[in-house]
Amino acid sequence: MNLDKEREFFDAFEADHGDYDVLAEGAYQRILRVFVAGLGAGAVKTGVDLGCGTGAFTRRVRALGFDVTGVDISPRSIERAKTQVGGCFVVGDITNCSLPSASYDCAIMSGVLHHMSSKEVRVRSLREANRLLKPGGVFFSYDPNGHSPSMWLYRHPASPFYSAEGKTENEVLLTRRQLQSELDEAGFSRINVRGLSGIAYRHVAGSFARRLLPLYNWSYEPLIRWGGLERYLGTFLVATATKSSVAAAVSR
């Protein structure tokens, strides 16, 4: 995995387009409802958004009353987040960052894990999330679903409609089994990974994809959501997991 490529891509995106905020507001609200449900009944006050980009998801979680720290490898994205969102944002490698252990009630990876091409790097980042969580803290992530027909057609290299536009060379599609296994390897318990649909986009890369976007948003996504296929074929995989309330923080 080439971290420099990730940094260069997101620095360039910020320079060319500004805020990295590609989902429709309704999609964010769908994700946030799953996020809140996954936290359970405990009082959650603090969070860390690992791979926060320009803060699109961070600011929406903060609007729910959370004190969230954002971490990202892209200096330009962090500068924009500081300007637009305010609060604590730091430049850092989310597989090994400078934040203190056992400090947060929840750890978030908002569309981040699929930017790590190797299992080794993903597990390392998940162990870092585990380290940052307080005992009993909750992990939450969302990423494109490797089981989703639309994601396979758009982003799998074997697809005849594959597009590399707007994509870094590290990106991969992940499956439920992969995420469940890697969260387990990172030391989490009470792991739940499921598909989520109703994920409309406000922006996609590629002229052909943009022409199809209205059909995708208003026909395909509702079909998957209401057709009983969401848990398996939903566009995103959402994962929740818990850090043991007994064991010490997972070591690096």
Salt bridges, closest charged atoms under 4 A:
ASP4 OD1 - ARG7 NH1 2.57
GLU6 OE1 - HIS115 ND1 3.00
GLU14 OE1 - ARG76 NE 2.57
GLU14 OE2 - ARG80 NE 2.67
ASP19 OD2 - ARG59 NH2 2.80
ASP21 OD2 - ARG59 NH2 2.87
ASP21 OD2 - ARG60 NH2 3.37
GLU25 OE1 - ARG60 NH2 2.77
GLU25 OE1 - ARG202 NH2 3.85
GLU79 OE2 - LYS82 NZ 3.75
ASP105 OD1 - LYS134 NZ 3.37
GLU120 OE2 - ARG124 NH1 3.66
GLU128 OE2 - ARG131 NH2 2.83
GLU128 OE1 - ARG252 NE 3.57
ASP143 OD1 - HIS114 ND1 2.80
GLU171 OE1 - HIS114 NE2 3.57
GLU171 OE2 - HIS115 ND1 3.87
GLU182 OE1 - ARG122 NE 2.81
GLU185 OE1 - LYS119 NZ 3.17
GLU230 OE2 - ARG30 NH2 2.32
GLU230 OE1 - ARG194 NH2 3.22
